[in-house]
């Protein structure tokens, strides 16, 4: 789906890549990256919770090891959410595709991993 002008303005006005992730989620321009070897948490609840994080949330950028067109890097960060009083630790990994869509995967972290 090609981006409209309003989306492009919001995307380009973002101060950093994390804020671009939030723009894509808010505008529903994302696809969950499904991989058979690593189960994903594909509920909107896990994705939408990213909108509650500050735009200064720490994230890392790494060169993509595979893939076709799109950004040459992946964005990774950890965060936690509370669901029914229980805290769930999550790992996010995503990249921006050629059509400006965010491709993402979200996985749960082990209890001993830090956020």
C-alpha positions in Angstrom: 0.0 0.0 0.0 1.7 3.2 -1.1 1.8 5.9 1.6 -0.4 8.9 1.4 1.0 12.5 1.8 -0.4 12.9 5.3 1.4 9.7 6.5 4.6 10.7 4.8 4.6 14.0 6.6 4.1 12.3 10.0 6.8 9.7 9.2 9.3 12.3 8.0 8.6 14.6 11.0 9.5 11.9 13.5 12.6 12.8 15.5 14.0 9.2 15.5 13.4 5.7 14.3 11.6 4.7 17.5 9.1 7.5 16.9 8.7 6.3 13.3 7.8 2.8 14.7 5.1 4.5 16.8 3.8 6.5 13.7 3.5 3.2 11.7 1.6 1.5 14.6 -0.7 4.5 15.2 -1.5 4.7 11.4 -1.8 0.9 11.2 0.9 0.6 8.6 2.6 -2.5 10.0 2.7 -6.2 9.3 3.6 -8.9 11.8 6.6 -10.9 10.6 5.6 -14.6 11.0 8.4 -17.1 11.2 7.9 -20.8 11.8 11.2 -21.2 13.8 10.4 -18.4 16.3 6.8 -18.0 17.6 5.5 -14.4 17.7 3.1 -12.7 19.9 0.8 -11.2 17.3 -1.9 -9.7 19.4 -2.7 -6.0 18.9 -2.4 -5.6 22.7 1.4 -6.3 22.5 1.9 -4.0 19.5 -0.3 -1.1 20.7 1.5 -1.0 24.1 4.5 0.4 22.2 2.5 3.6 21.8 2.7 4.1 25.6 6.5 4.1 25.6 8.3 7.5 25.5 10.0 8.4 22.2 13.3 8.3 24.1 12.9 4.6 24.9 16.3 2.9 24.3 16.6 0.9 21.2 19.5 -0.5 19.1 20.0 -0.6 15.4 21.7 -3.5 13.7 22.6 -4.2 10.0 20.1 -6.5 8.4 21.5 -9.9 7.7 19.0 -10.9 5.1 16.0 -9.5 3.2 15.2 -7.7 0.1 14.3 -4.0 -0.4 13.8 -1.8 2.6 15.8 -0.3 5.3 19.3 -1.7 5.7 18.9 -2.0 9.5 16.6 -3.5 12.1 15.4 -1.8 15.2 15.4 -3.8 18.4 14.3 -3.0 21.9 12.9 -4.6 25.1 9.9 -3.4 27.0 7.3 -4.8 29.5 3.6 -4.5 29.8 1.2 -5.4 32.5 -1.6 -7.8 31.6 -4.2 -8.7 34.2 -1.7 -7.6 36.9 1.1 -9.8 35.6 4.2 -8.2 34.0 5.2 -9.6 30.7 8.7 -8.8 29.3 8.8 -8.4 25.5 11.4 -8.1 22.7 10.6 -6.1 19.6 12.4 -6.4 16.3 11.4 -4.6 13.1 12.4 -2.9 9.9 10.9 -0.5 7.5 10.0 -2.1 4.1 10.3 -0.4 0.8 6.5 0.6 0.8 7.1 2.4 4.2 5.3 -0.4 6.1 6.9 -1.5 9.4 7.6 -5.3 9.5 7.8 -6.5 13.0 8.0 -9.4 15.4 7.4 -9.5 19.1 8.6 -12.3 21.3 8.4 -12.9 25.1 11.6 -12.8 27.1 12.6 -15.3 29.8 12.0 -14.3 33.4 15.7 -13.9 34.0 16.2 -11.5 31.1 16.4 -7.8 31.9 14.3 -5.1 30.2 
